Amino acid sequence: MENKSIIIIDYGSQYTQLIARRIRENKTYCEIFPYDVSLEKIKNHNPIGVILSGGPNSVTKSFDNTLLKYFIMSDIPILGICFGMQAICKEFGGTVVESQKREYGSAIFKINEMDPLFHGINNSFEVWMSHGDSVTIVPNEFKLIGSTGENNISAIKHKSKLIYGLQFHPEVTHTEDKGKIIENYVNNICNSKNEWSIKNIVSSSIQSIQDEVKNESVILGLSGGVDSSVAAAIINKAIGSQLTCIFVNNGLLRLNEEEQVKNAFRSFKGIKIKFVNAEKIFLDNLKGVVDPEQKRKIIGNTFIDVFQNEAEKIKDARWLGQGTIYPDVIESAAESSSAHLIKSHHNVGGLPENMKLKLIEPLRKLFKDEVRLLGKEIGLSEEIINRHPFPGPGLGVRILGEVKSEFADILREADNIYISMIREAKLYDKISQAFSVFIPSKTVGVTGDGRVYSYIIALRAVGTEDFMTAKPFRFPNGFIEDVATRIINEVPNISRVCYDISSKPPATIEWE
């Protein structure tokens, strides 16, 4: 399918992944490449269309136009968004100026001339702006097809080539075109065959795994999370008993995690799962450690040691299966340019080179929603594929400060009550992520006729589309109070329950 794909050149926009998701929603494969990708790599891809993303930089300063020149010469349909439109205008001799004031927020867009890009859209609708520079003179070879306000140049088209520019962001939900602009670009401008479907993904993934692995064996670290579970399931479908999964109990898992994994894979023929109890090793290594980054590193390094020890017992293993998904790939690539480290990745990664295993990553081209659809298509239970995200270090980053066995047990029980009550209220699928946090400070409480000093549990629930921003979930009146009552009554050593109402940003979703 890659020879029928659309590529996105990422100039640093916060919305680039949204562009890709919108294209995939139109059953068309796409990939994101950094702006400094080699021309050879692009030539080998042979795309049916290219989108130039927005970005924080200014074309009025320095801009490498090598890729843009190639796309123009190749007659590939081009859509420039925000920075991308400004780059196109500069390349064709238009005028782009650095604005004194950034335009950020909604604006009313009016179509000046109907075009296949605007098929099925109202003549006037709200759009989302986020730019500093502005185009003040349209290049001679282009015409104005849409504007905002009196004179704002907001949509242009080349007079003879399939080259478009939009000053606003059609990929965000704030632009009220119901997704039609991206859909029209994919179908009307690039003439996509719409062949990117889950059924095709399943068959091509199985064939690809079989072609790569042949008769060799694969090992995979199975955590019970969505990504590793779907990776295990699709590899099992492809090569059956050649796969051995290793499930490491680090003492920081959710309640009954091992049993849930066993149940999830009962229907998968011939799947081998080796369960390893390493709780004592992890907790011993975490004694006295309070820094979140240090905890992550210890948990990650300990996992590597335990996993490697178990992997060496499987003598014929030649491949390491991983549940890497496309956002992980994009974020890893971004780290090499302008990305800032907020914290190390939630997922445990990076196995030592001396394992000498080849990597098989069947999900590395899929977004999370596509991974869930793939899991459903191959027979994984809804309970597994619709699970909320769970960090690789597990409860280690949901216990503030030092991690102790006692704290993990308390948190497991409290979280199980919370999540069970969310499920009973039929709210689980309406929430993007919900979990509990253990706070090791003691507060006064009253049990019976006596005063006690016990620990605190904080509850967190958020709604989000892309996990880049998130808002606290609004539960029905009385729900949190009922959860708090049950936790305090049923979980020993808890005297107080709080609900976290922080948005992201400024807060993060996880507490550590």
N, C-alpha and C positions, 0 to 999 in steps of 0.2 A: 504493500500500500504506500510505501514511502515515495514512489515515483508519482503518486497522485495526491501529494500533500501540499499544504500551505506552510511556509516558514515565517517566523516572527523574528525580526532583528531587535534585540532588547537594548535600548539606550538608557536603561536604568529606571523605567517607570514603575511605580508601585502597583500598577494595574496590569502588568504584562501577563501574569498567569491568568487573569480574567479573560484577556483576549483569546488565549489558547483554549480555555474552557468553553467559551462561546462558539469557537470554531468546531470543537469536538462535539458540542451539542447538536451541531448540524451534520453529524455523521461524516466528518471529514478529518483525516489525520493531520496533525500539525506538530511542529517542533519549534522550540525557542533556542535561538543562538545568541551569544553575546555579540555586541557591536564590533569586537575585535577578532571575530572568527576568521579563519583563513578563507580566502577566495576559493581555493581548491575544494575545501569541504562543502561549500555552497554549490559549486559546480557539480560535484558528485551527487548532490541531493536531487537535482532536477525538479524543482517545485512547480506547481501550477499557479502559484500566487505568492506574494510576499507582503507582509505588513511591517512597517517601520513604527516602532512604539514611541511613546512619549519619553520624557527624561528630564532630569534636573539641569542639564548643561545648556549652553547657548550656542546656536549656530553662528552668531555674530562674532564669535571668537574663533577657535580652531575646530575644524570638522573634517574627518577623514571620509572622503566621498568615493573611495575605491569600490565599495559594495554597491552603492547607489548607481554609479556609472555602469557597472556590470548589469544590474537589473534593467536599466533603461535600454541598454544596447540589446539585451536578450528579449525584449518585448514581453516580459513577464508582467501580468497585472500587478500594480503596486497600489497599496493604500497606506498613506502616511497619516499618523494620528499625532496631533499636537507637535512635539519636536519633529516627528517624521514629516509632517506637512511643511514645517519651516525649512527643513533640510531640502525638500523637493523644490520649494520656491527659490532658495538660494542657488541651488544647482542650475536652475533654468533662468537665472538672472532677475528674479523678483527682488523686492526689498523687504528685509526683515529687520525690525528695530528692537532694541532692548528696552522694554517698558519700565517706567519709573515705579509702576504699581502692578503687583501680581493680580491676575484675575482668577479668583477661586470661588467656585460655587455654581449655582444654577443660572441659566440664561434662556431666553426664548429664541429659538432658532426658526428661521423662515426659509423655505425652499424658494429659490429664485427661478430655477429651471428644473422641470421634472427630468428624472434620469433613472435608469435601471437600478441604481444604488438606493433610490428612495421609493421603490415600488411598494405600494400598499401602506404608505405612511401619510399621516395628515400633513397638510401644507405648513403647519406651525406646531411646534412641540417643545417641551422643556429639555434642555441638554445640560451636561455637566462640564464646566470649564476648570482647568488647572494649569495655568501657563503664565510665564513672565514675558517672554518675547512675543511679538505680534507681526503678522504679515501686513504691510501697509500698501504695497503695490503688487498686483498679480502679474506673474511673468506673461510675456506676449503670447506664448504658445498655450496658455491656459485661459479658462473662462470661469467666472464666479457663478456657482450654482446654489449657494446658500449663505446667509448672513445672520448675525445677531445684532440687535440695536440698529443704529442709523448706518454706520459705515464699517462695522466689524466684519472682516473677511473670515468666514468660518467654514466654507466648503468650496473646493476648486476641482476642476477636471481638465485634463489635457485635451486639446481640440481634436487630436487624431489618435492618440495612444490611450490605453487603459491605465491611466495614472490619476489617482484621486488623492486629495488631501482634506483632512478634517481637523479643525482647530479644537473641537470638543472630543470627549471620550464616549464613543458609542458602546463600549464594552461594559460600562457600569450601569447598575439598575436605576441610578438617578436620571439617566437619559431615557426619556419616556417614548421610545420607539418600539417597545416590546421585542427588542432584539432583532428587528427587521433589517437594520443597516448591515450588521455582520452577516446575517442570513443571505441578504441580497448580494453582498460581496462574494460570499462563498459560492452561491448557486448561479447568480445571473452574470457575474463578472468573471469568475474563475471556472465556471461550468463544472463544478465538482460532480462526481458520480455518486457521492454519498454512500461510500462502501465501508466506512468505519463503523462497524456494528459489533455488539458484544458477541454474537455468534461467530462472526469472522475473526474476532480477537481470540476466542477460545480455540478455534481450529488452527489458526496460524501460530498461536503460542505453543500448543501441543506439538505441532510439526517442528517448530524451531527448537524446542527442548530435545526432542528425539534426534534431530539432525546434529545438534551440538554434543550431546552426552553419549549417544550411541549405546554401547553395552556397559559403560562405566557406572560407578556408584556415586551418589550425591549424599552429603550430609547437610542438615539445615537446623538452625537454632529456632525452635518453635516456642513462642511466648504465650500464645493464646490471644494475642491481639489480631486485629483485622489483617494487617499486611502479611505477617508471617504465616497466618492460617491460610490465607488465599494462595500464597506462594507454595506452601506445602501441598495444598489440594490440587493445584494445577500441575505441579511436578509429579505428584502421585498419579494423576490421570494420564500423564505422558509416559512414565517409565515404571510405574508400579513399585514392586519390592526393591528396585535399585535405590530407592530413597530411604534414608534413615533420619528421622527427626530426633533432636535432642532437646528435651524440655528441662531447663534448669530451675529448680525451686531455690530462689535466693533469699527466702524468708521475708520478701517485701512484695509479695503478690496479693491479689484480692482474695477474699474468702472463697474456698472451694475451687480455686483456679484449675488445679490439676484434674479434678473430676469433670469440670466443664469441658476441658480439652478432650478428655477421653470420650465423652458423650458426643462431641461435635464431629469426631472422626470415625465413629462406629460404622458408618455406612460406606467408608472408603476402603475398597478392597485391597488387602495386602499391605496397608500402610504400617510402617514400623515406627513406634515412638518410644524412645528410651527416656525414662523419668529419673532425674538425678537430684537427690536432696543435698543441697550445699548450703543450707541455712546457717549452720554454725560457722562456716568459713567466712561468709559475707559479713555476718554480724560481728565476728571477732575482728575482722579487718576495719570495721567502722567504729570500733570503740574509741570514744573521746573526740571524734571528728565532728565539727559543727559547721564548717564552711561548705556551702552548697556545691561549689565547683569541685572542691576536694572530694566530697561525697560521691559526686558523679564519676570522677576519675577512678576512685577506688572501686566502685561498683562495676564500672566498665572493665577495668583491668582484671578484677577478680573473675568476672564472667569469661574473659578471654582465657584465663588460666584453667578454669574448670572445663570450659568447652573444649579447649585444646587437649586436655587430658583425656576426655571422653572420645574425642575424634580420633586420637591415636590408636584407640582400641578397635576402630573400624579399619582394618588393614587395607582394604581395596578401594577406599574412598579417593576419588580424583577431583571431585567438584564440591564447591561450597555454595549452597542455595541461600539467597537472601531476599528479604521482602522489600528491597529498595523501590520506592515509587518515584514518579516523575518530579514532584516538588523537591524531593531530596537531591535529585540530580541537578536541578536548576539552582538550588541554594548552594550546593557544593561548588558549582561553576562560578557563582556570583562572589564567593569568598575570595577568589583570586583578583577581583577588581576593586570595587568600592564598598563592599558590604562591611558593616561593623559587627563585631561579635557581641551579642547581647548575653548569651550564655551558650555553653556547649550543647549540642543537639540532644533532645530528649532521648532519642533512640541510641542504644548501645551499638557501636560500630567499630570497624577497624581491627581485623585479626592479623596476627603476626605473619611476616613474610615467610618464616621458616615452616609454615604449614604446607606451603607449596601446593595449594589447591587452586584450581581454575574457578572463576566466578560464574554462576548462572543466576541471573536476575530477571525472572519472567515478567515482573511488574514495572520495570524501570521506565517504561514509556506511558504509564497510566496515572491519571489523577485519582484521588481517593474515591470519588463517586464512581469512577469506572472500575476500580478495584472491587468495590462492593457489588456492582452489577455482575462482574466476572464471578465472584464468589457465589452469588445466587444462581447463576447460570450452571455452575458445575456441581451444585447440590449442597453447599454449606448451609447450616441452619441460620435463620434470621437472627437468632440470639448472638451468634458470633459476628456475622457480617455487619450488623447494625450497632455494634458496641461502640460506646464512646471512646475516644483516644485515651490511652494509658501510657504514661512515660516509661521509657526503657529502664531507668533506675527505680521504677515502681514507687512504693511507699517511701523510699529513701528521700524523695524530694517533696513528700507530703507530710513528713514528720519534721517539724522545724527543729533545728539544732541536732543534737546527738541522736542517733538511731539506736533504739533498744528493743529487744524482743517484746518486752511488756508494752511499749508504746505501739508497736506494729499490731499486736493482738487487739488492743483497744481500738485502734483506727480501723482495722478490718471489720470488727463487729459494728461499729458506728456507721461505717460506709455502707455495709450490707443492708442495714435498716433503712438508711436514706434512699439508696438506689431501689430497694424493694418497694418502698412506699411510692416512689416516682413511677415505677412500672405499674403498680396497682391502680394509680390514679390515671393511667394511660397518658402520661406526659413524657415518657422517656424519648420517644421519637420526635417530639417537638423541641427537645433540648439538644444543643450541639455537644455539650460536655458538662457533666455533673460529677462532683466528687467531694470527699471530706478531707479536712486538714487537721492534724494533731498539733496542738499548741502546748508545750510542756510547762507553761506557767500555771500555778495553782490559784484558784479563786474560792471565796467562801460560798458555801451552799448549806442548805438545811435538808436533812433526811430524817423523817420522823420527828423526834424532839431534840435532835442533836445537830450541832454545827459541824460541817466537814470542810476540808480544803482539798479540792480535786481539780483535775485538768480541764482544758477547754477543747471543744471541737468546733471548727469553723466549716460551714457548708458553702459550696460554690456551685453555681449553675449559670451557664451563659448560652446565648444564642448568637450564631455567626454564620456567614456564608463561606468565608475563606480562611478564618482563624487569624487574619491579619488585624482585624478589628472585632470587638465583641462587646455585647451589652449583657448586663445581668438579667437572668430570666425572671419574669414576674409570675410568681406562683399564685394560685387562688388564695383568697383570704383564709387564714387559719391553717394552711398546709404546713408551713415551716414550724408553727407552734406545735402542731401534732407530731412532727418529726422530732423536734427538740424534746418533747415529753417522753416519747418512746426511748430515745437514746439515753436520756438521764435516768430513766427508770430501769432500763435493761442492760446498760453497759456499765460495769464497775469503774469507779474512779473518774467519772465525768460529772461536773457540777454545773456546767454552763455550755450552751450552744449558741453560736452566732451565725449570721448569714452575711456573706461578702457581697456588697452591692457596687463594687468597683467596676468600671468599664475598662476595656483595653483599646487604645491607651487611655490613661497613663499607666495603669496596672498591667501586668501580664496575666494570662489565664492561670497558669500554675503559680504557686506561691514562692517556689525556689527554682 
